[in-house]
């Protein structure tokens, strides 16, 4: 199974990381370093959330109730005000 970093690197046929770099005016190296630095915190939050059955249920409900795949498939939508709001909502679960 690929790591979270690998999944993000391969998103959008490999263009997801480039879109992230462009959004924040970073080089590809800077973007990859930033993502690598943030993933442990994301992973810990996900592990903590899934350790509690109620937390897992709330997280899965939040993921299932939205159409979040569209942001993974098209990063430009993720940077829209609606995408940022929905992303922050998901991160709030972690």
N, C-alpha and C positions, 0 to 999 in steps of 0.2 A: 504494500500500500504506500503510495507517495506521501511524503511529509506535507505539512501545511505550506511550508515555504515552496516546495516543488509544485503544489497545486496552484499557488498564486503565481508562480513564475510561468506556468503553462496556461494560465487563464487566457481566454480570448486568443487562442492559437499563438500564445507567447507575447501578445501585445498588451496584456493587462498591466504588467510592470512598467512598460513604456508609457502607458496612459497615466499611471500614477506619477511617474517622473515628470511628465509634462504638466500635470495639474499643479504640482508644487515647485516647478522650476528647478528640479534636481537632476543630477546626472544619473545614469543607470546604476552606477556603483553606489552612489549615495542612497538611492531608493532601495536597493537591495539590502544595504547595511541597516537602513531604518526599519524595513520590514523584518529583517532577521532579529533586530533588537526588540521589536514589539511583540513578536510571536510568543516568546515565553510567558509574558503577562496574559496574553489572550488564551494561551493553552492552559495556564493555571486557573483562570476564571472559568473556562469551559469545564475543566476537571472538577472544580469546586461545585459548580452548578449541577453537574450530572451526578455527583455523589449523593445528592438529596433527591429523592423521588419527586417531591413537589417542585423543586427547582428544575429538574429535568422536564417534568410535565409542562411547566410554564414556558420553558425555553422552546420545547418542541411545538407547543401551541402557537407561540409567537412566530416561529419559523414557518409553520404550516399555514398560518392565517394570512401571511403576506405573499407577495410575488417577488421574492428576493432574488430568484435566479436571474431575473432581467438585469440586475446590477452586476452580477458576475459575468454575464454574457456581453454586456455593453457598459464599460466603465464610465462613459460620458453621462449615462443616466444616474450612475451612483453619485456623481458630483453635483447633481441638480439639488435644489432645496428639498424636494420630497425624498430623494435618495439619502441625503445627509440626515434628515429627520428619522427616516426608517432605520438607517444604520445606527444612529445613536440610540434608538429604542432597543435594538437587538443588543448592542453593547451594554446597555443598562441591565440586561439580564445576567451579564457576566460579572 
